[in-house]
């Protein structure tokens, strides 16, 4: 099949390049122990925003939150710089409906590694989404506002880090962890459909990868996820470390999260709605 030629947006490519060039500034800005700790916290907190927020909550509704907690989780997720919460979740639902088939927005099997890893994000092809794919959350006015002004949380974080530490704060508190988180997230779309093991015979190429699971707080158990995609838990075996699920269990224990959906030993649900 001939591959479509995609246009890349100058603004998106330029911003993406500048963030990466800024992160390279870490070689010229020596961090203190404090700023190394801030970098780790910035990365870890926003990793949960992506995994527990964008993915398991907004995309798959694998647990329930009150409206205030839902809004705060959306803000945390968008501080990652991965666009709006409605955009992210809507397109992820499209991915699951068509995983590794025609219509999958970022399948390495269909358009290659570069496209699945980052090309689809930078292209103009997926700037928009069908509101019907995310109608359940689009009914909240505050989420629609956040989605429209998706840059506000991430720029606010960048500004706060700069005010706190100048160039060191910007580079180590924001830019370095942002770039690391970008590629950890993108690796699930690319590497986790190429490298790893397959416990379940799903109708796609999803794979479990223990290294990706460590750096993405459990998202690397990707074949497990494609088998039981509505589950709040992706580490199926006791030894499959799933930090996101551990945090969700803690949030459930203190009464913030509720109704965590279990991993189900059922037939492959790839054709079911999320």
C-alpha positions in Angstrom: 0.0 0.0 0.0 1.4 3.4 -0.9 2.0 5.6 2.1 0.2 8.9 2.3 2.4 12.0 2.2 1.8 14.1 5.3 2.4 17.8 5.7 4.2 18.8 8.9 3.1 21.9 10.8 5.9 24.5 11.1 4.7 25.6 14.5 4.5 22.1 15.9 7.9 21.0 14.5 9.5 24.3 15.6 8.2 24.1 19.1 9.2 20.4 19.3 12.7 21.1 18.1 13.1 24.1 20.5 12.1 22.0 23.5 14.6 19.3 22.5 17.3 21.9 21.9 16.6 23.5 25.3 16.9 20.1 27.0 20.3 19.7 25.4 21.2 22.8 27.4 21.4 20.5 30.3 25.0 19.7 29.2 25.8 23.3 29.8 23.8 23.9 33.0 25.1 21.9 35.9 22.2 21.0 38.3 22.4 21.0 42.0 21.1 18.0 43.9 17.9 20.0 44.6 17.3 20.5 40.9 18.0 16.9 40.1 15.3 16.0 42.6 12.9 18.5 41.1 13.6 17.0 37.7 12.7 13.5 39.0 9.5 14.8 40.7 8.5 16.8 37.6 8.9 13.7 35.4 7.2 11.3 37.8 4.2 13.5 38.6 3.5 14.2 35.0 4.1 10.6 34.1 1.2 9.7 36.3 -0.8 12.5 34.7 -0.3 10.8 31.3 -0.8 7.2 32.5 -3.4 7.6 35.2 -5.0 10.6 33.6 -4.9 10.8 29.8 -4.8 7.1 29.4 -6.6 5.1 32.1 -9.1 7.7 33.2 -10.0 9.9 30.2 -9.4 7.3 27.4 -10.7 4.2 29.1 -12.7 5.3 32.1 -11.0 2.5 34.2 -12.0 4.2 37.4 -14.2 7.1 38.7 -13.4 10.6 40.1 -15.3 13.5 41.4 -15.5 16.6 39.2 -12.9 18.6 41.1 -10.4 15.7 41.1 -11.1 15.1 37.4 -10.3 18.7 36.6 -7.1 18.6 38.6 -6.0 15.4 36.9 -6.6 17.0 33.5 -4.4 20.0 34.5 -1.6 17.6 35.6 -1.9 15.6 32.4 -1.7 18.7 30.2 1.3 20.0 32.1 3.1 17.2 30.2 2.8 19.3 27.0 1.0 16.5 25.1 -1.9 18.7 24.0 -5.5 18.7 25.2 -7.1 16.0 27.3 -10.1 15.6 25.0 -7.8 15.5 21.9 -5.6 12.9 23.5 -8.3 10.6 24.7 -10.4 10.9 21.6 -7.6 9.9 19.3 -6.5 7.1 21.7 -10.0 5.6 21.4 -9.6 5.7 17.6 -6.3 3.8 18.0 -8.0 1.0 19.9 -10.9 0.7 17.5 -8.4 0.1 14.6 -5.3 -1.1 16.3 -2.6 -2.0 13.7 -5.3 -2.0 11.0 -6.2 0.7 8.5 -7.5 3.6 10.5 -5.0 3.3 13.3 -3.5 6.7 13.7 0.0 5.6 14.8 0.6 2.0 13.9 4.2 1.1 13.1 2.9 -1.8 11.1 1.0 0.5 8.8 3.2 3.6 8.4 6.6 2.7 10.0 8.5 3.5 13.2 9.0 7.3 12.7 5.3 7.9 12.1 4.2 5.8 15.1 6.7 7.3 17.4 6.4 11.0 16.7 5.5 11.8 13.0 1.7 11.5 13.7 2.0 14.1 16.5 3.8 16.7 14.3 1.7 16.1 11.2 -1.3 18.2 10.4 -3.3 15.1 9.8 -4.5 14.7 13.4 -4.9 18.3 14.5 -8.7 17.7 15.0 -10.8 14.9 16.5 -14.4 13.8 16.3 -16.2 15.2 19.3 -18.5 12.1 19.3 -15.5 10.0 20.3 -15.2 11.8 23.6 -18.7 13.0 24.2 -18.8 11.6 27.7 -16.1 14.1 28.9 -16.7 16.9 26.4 -19.9 17.7 28.3 -17.8 19.3 31.1 -17.2 23.0 30.3 -14.0 23.2 32.2 -12.5 20.3 30.2 -13.5 21.9 27.0 -11.7 25.1 28.1 -8.6 23.2 29.1 -8.6 21.3 25.8 -9.0 24.6 23.8 -6.1 26.2 25.8 -4.1 23.1 26.2 -0.8 25.1 26.4 -1.8 26.9 29.6 -0.8 24.2 32.2 2.5 23.3 30.6 3.6 26.9 30.1 2.5 27.7 33.6 4.8 25.0 34.9 7.7 26.2 32.7 7.2 29.7 34.0 7.1 28.5 37.6 10.3 26.6 37.2 12.0 29.5 35.6 10.9 31.9 38.3 12.2 29.4 40.9 15.6 28.7 39.4 16.3 30.7 36.3 17.9 28.8 33.5 18.7 25.9 35.7 15.0 25.7 36.8 13.8 25.9 33.2 16.2 23.2 31.9 16.1 20.7 34.8 12.6 21.4 36.2 10.8 21.5 32.9 12.6 20.9 29.7 14.6 17.7 30.5 11.7 15.8 32.2 9.3 17.0 29.4 11.5 15.5 26.7 12.1 12.3 28.6 8.3 11.9 29.2 7.6 12.6 25.5 9.7 9.7 24.4 8.6 7.4 27.1 5.0 8.0 26.0 5.8 7.8 22.3 7.6 4.5 22.9 4.4 2.8 23.8 3.0 3.6 20.4 6.1 2.5 18.6 8.3 0.0 20.4 5.4 -1.7 22.3 4.0 -2.8 19.0 7.4 -4.1 17.8 9.6 -5.4 20.7 8.4 -7.7 23.5 6.3 -10.7 24.3 2.7 -11.6 23.6 0.8 -13.4 26.4 -2.6 -12.9 24.8 -3.5 -13.5 21.1 -4.9 -10.1 20.5 -5.8 -9.0 16.9 -3.0 -6.5 16.8 0.8 -6.5 17.4 0.7 -5.2 21.0 3.6 -6.5 23.2 4.6 -6.6 26.8 8.0 -4.9 27.4 9.3 -4.9 31.0 11.7 -2.0 30.4 9.0 0.2 29.0 6.8 -0.8 31.9 9.4 0.5 34.4 9.8 3.9 32.7 6.1 4.4 32.0 4.7 3.3 35.3 3.2 0.2 34.0 2.1 1.1 30.4 4.7 -1.3 29.0 2.4 -4.2 29.8 0.8 -3.3 26.5 -0.4 -6.7 25.3 -2.1 -7.1 28.7 -3.7 -3.7 28.1 -5.0 -4.5 24.6 -6.5 -7.7 25.9 -8.4 -6.0 28.8 -8.2 -2.3 27.9 -10.8 -1.0 30.4 -8.8 -2.4 33.3 -7.3 0.0 35.8 -4.5 -2.6 36.2 -2.1 -3.4 33.4 0.5 -5.4 35.3 -1.4 -8.7 35.2 1.0 -11.0 37.1 2.3 -10.2 40.6 5.8 -9.5 39.3 4.6 -7.1 36.6 5.4 -3.8 38.2 2.6 -1.3 37.6 3.3 1.9 39.5 0.2 3.7 38.1 -2.1 1.0 39.5 -0.4 1.3 42.9 -1.0 5.0 42.9 -4.7 4.4 41.9 -5.0 1.9 44.8 -3.7 4.5 47.2 -6.1 7.1 45.8 -9.0 4.6 46.2 -7.9 3.9 49.8 -8.1 7.7 50.7 -11.4 8.0 48.9 -10.4 10.1 45.9 -10.7 7.3 43.2 -13.4 4.7 43.2 -14.7 1.8 41.1 -11.3 0.6 39.8 -12.2 -1.8 37.0 -10.4 -5.2 37.3 -8.4 -7.1 34.8 -10.8 -9.5 33.1 -10.0 -12.9 31.7 -12.3 -12.6 28.8 -12.2 -13.0 25.0 -10.1 -10.4 23.2 -12.2 -7.1 23.3 -10.4 -5.3 20.5 -13.6 -4.8 18.6 -15.6 -3.6 21.6 -16.1 0.1 22.4 -14.0 1.7 25.0 
